[in-house]
Amino acid sequence: MKKTKSKNQIVQNINHLIELCGKGHQDYRLLLNGGAYSRKTIKYSPKTKKFSITNHIDESKQKLTISEIVTGKETNIGKGILLSSLIAIID
C-alpha cells in the first residue's frame, strides 16, 4: 500500500490563516487537551476584514475581527495558533 503525504498545515500566525483562507481552505481542526479536536469552518472576508467561523460541535456561528481572534476573548483560535494547535485540513 502506497503512503500518501498529508498536505495539512499548522497555522503559523494570523496572516498565515488569512492566506490559507484566501486560497479557499476552510476546513480546520483545533487540537484540544487529551487528543480530541474541535472542527471549524473558517472563512475570511478581505472586504469586511472579518472571519466567519462555524463551530461544528454545536453549529454556532461567529463573525470576528483579527483583534478579537488574537485577544482570545471570543474564541480560542488565537491561543491555538500560538500553541501550534490549529491545523488547516488540506487533502
Buried (B, 14 or more C-beta within 10 A) or exposed (E): EEEEEEEBBBBEEBEBBBBBBEEEBBBBBBBEEEEEBBEBEBBBEEEEEBBBBBBEEEEEEBEBEBEBBBEEEBBBBBBBBEEEBBBBBEE
